[in-house]
């Protein structure tokens, strides 16, 4: 994997490289068969057990464990079939210059196989039943080839948005992200195909909620505070995370994350910062290990006198918080452990919007700038 | 014999104690009567080299619904006409008082049925018989004179044979609860057919007709009449033998032992007499009761006797047993074994066992058990039978049987003296020697079942593998062919060839359904 991307350049491998990698996977299978070996794929294992916390780089990375997926192992043969089926669909899309969504790929490959079962009865089976199955083999192909699905031209429902003093080039068009009016630019699936021509900002502010992003954009927060404003609208998709990562990695901008003061918000921060377990194989490209948690933290409730504006934490919130305490990047942080313990003790959560108690502009004019200025973030 | 019950004839004694012979209530009595007649019929045929044809009929009496008319006909050797009244009308009269494996035990079963019929309906018994080498057919209506233990012939007709028929037909009218007994009786007939696969049995009842056709024309070796084994005697037997000896005052103890006992020659007898401290020249008449008691106990404990020979036994044999199990239980697999002869307290015995699996056997939570003793089905008291005890103590999972499973075990004990539990004669006691042999036999057939199930598992696995790979083969071939620009047929042929090799590695012969 790349260590340092050149500043702002297109970071994606070329289409011909991608195609060659995908084709070689299939070629290997045919070669195996021609030399008399039943076909098998070697796929790095994507389970928790093979996910390693890299302390130095503060990333979740995929461990060294691989599994052989043999077509002739009946426990694996369906998944094997699904993998080569998906591989052919992606190869076809690349050859024909299409950009299918993961949902489209699911439909393209879904069909009914008719067969005769061991008792001689006619039976039928779907190539895959639901999108979880087709998504899983896309991930398998990603780890087997070392390519991200974005490189393979597979899109998803990109929902991230960005606004601020920066100019990018996408498909030959230069776009000035400071000239969006009340709107913002939707971050596309293929962030690596974007050239970032210029960035003028002191930091990146990522907010969890779309509505808070709208509000801050409307109040011209990014202009007044010279920052790039990003939202992933809840649990961020891959392209939003990739965009944040590029701004941090290629332009050295500090990244601040603003979420609700609850387990879900803390987890979102954790995803931006270290990657999700199911996608650990790409955290190297997606995670921002130095992302700083700005708030809202459990201790803010007292600090900003938000008592009475809190919501009672549910059993799930508490369970989630306990799980978070086992994540190495939280475990290794004294501040985080204090906050999580406080959360478990008080059993109270709080939303960003609660600052409206102190006035509608309090969040943008007081809370955020002062917290950054006073270095009151947590990492 | 009769002086044993002073003032009470044997007929009277059994009349008063009929539950001893299993005639305790109308349902049990009907079942017992069917048994006695069917077993007599089987003894009259197979023991004499005749392939049995037995016709059982149960009708409800036209006027008295609580009465049942039971008719059993066979193609046996028949009864010498002069003997008919005594055979059916006199308790303790018959051909079973010898050392030989027979179904009945006292030879009084049929008389009990007659007594019971007489007591409950006051109807005489009808008997028609024609001996195999006789030119005559005799028909009788008779009673038992209970107080005198003699038959009382009401009617009798002797005719010249017109057809070449031999055999016996018996008809009884008795009080019997058909509804309560019918399940047991059908069960009994079915199991009798299983253990006598060389017999054809027709069974007609108010519920309709069942025919069990013979599946083999091969009869088991009939048992020979043997002598007592010295370890199996008691004072009564000694007294009986001495009484039956002509000029007992001339016969020495040595001669007596050699003449009357199984596996005892001059050398063995001398050895025993030395060991027990009896003089070989003692005349039989010189032995007092106390001497006989000592002699009997010494004979029981002498360690040097030869094992009893099994000539007196008639096991079915593994092949016939398998045929019987197959035809009645219709399983997908059956294995059977006949153990070598063994003995307990001087009685020879042989154990046979079969195991059946799948097919028409319904899955059950426990292993189904079919018990037989001397070719008689045992239907009652399964819970206390030694076979049940063994089956329940076995961990069936080691034989790949996961309960509930469609599995049945058949056990057959043949002996000159079956060690029954209690007077019911429906359960075998856990005599260590018998239990040991049964366990070996059951485990032996269970092991063969395991081998079969493993084979089936492998076969199924191979089949499943083939089906699974073939299911996805088309998709895999066309996907790969598209990516590498080849003809899908070519890729398919490649996979096909590899699959053939793969399956050949796991080849199992599928053609073994049961084993010899």
Contacts between the chains, C-beta under 8 A, distances in Angstrom:
chain1	res1	chain2	res2	distance
A	22	B	483	7.5
A	23	B	483	5.8
A	23	B	484	7.1
A	26	B	479	7.8
A	26	B	480	5.3
A	26	B	483	3.8
A	26	B	484	5.4
A	27	B	483	7.8
A	27	B	484	5.7
A	29	B	480	6.1
A	30	B	480	6.1
A	30	B	484	5.4
A	30	B	486	7.3
A	30	B	491	6.9
A	30	B	494	7.5
A	33	B	491	7.7
A	33	B	494	4.4
A	33	B	495	6.7
A	33	B	498	6.2
A	34	B	494	6.7
A	36	B	498	7.1
A	36	B	501	7.8
A	37	B	498	7.9
A	38	B	498	5.1
A	38	B	502	6.3
A	39	B	476	7.8
A	39	B	495	7.6
A	39	B	498	7.9
A	71	B	469	7.0
A	71	B	472	7.6
A	71	B	476	6.6
A	71	B	495	7.7
A	72	B	465	7.4
A	72	B	469	6.3
A	72	B	498	7.5
A	72	B	499	7.3
A	72	B	502	5.4
A	74	B	464	6.5
A	74	B	465	5.3
A	74	B	468	4.5
A	74	B	469	7.4
A	77	B	468	5.5
A	77	B	469	6.0
A	77	B	472	5.6
A	78	B	468	7.7
A	78	B	472	6.3
A	80	B	472	7.4
A	80	B	476	7.2
A	81	B	472	3.8
A	81	B	475	5.1
A	81	B	476	5.2
A	81	B	479	8.0
A	84	B	475	7.7
A	84	B	476	5.5
A	84	B	479	4.5
A	84	B	480	5.9
A	84	B	483	8.0
A	85	B	475	5.5
A	85	B	476	7.8
A	85	B	479	5.0
A	87	B	479	6.7
A	87	B	483	6.6
A	88	B	478	7.8
A	88	B	479	3.8
A	88	B	480	7.5
A	88	B	482	4.9
A	88	B	483	5.4
A	91	B	482	7.3
A	91	B	483	5.1
A	92	B	482	7.0
A	113	B	471	5.9
A	113	B	472	7.2
A	113	B	474	7.4
A	113	B	475	6.7
A	115	B	467	6.9
A	115	B	470	6.6
A	115	B	471	4.3
A	116	B	467	7.2
A	117	B	467	5.9
A	118	B	460	6.8
A	118	B	463	4.5
A	118	B	464	5.3
A	118	B	467	4.9
A	125	B	471	6.7
A	127	B	475	6.4
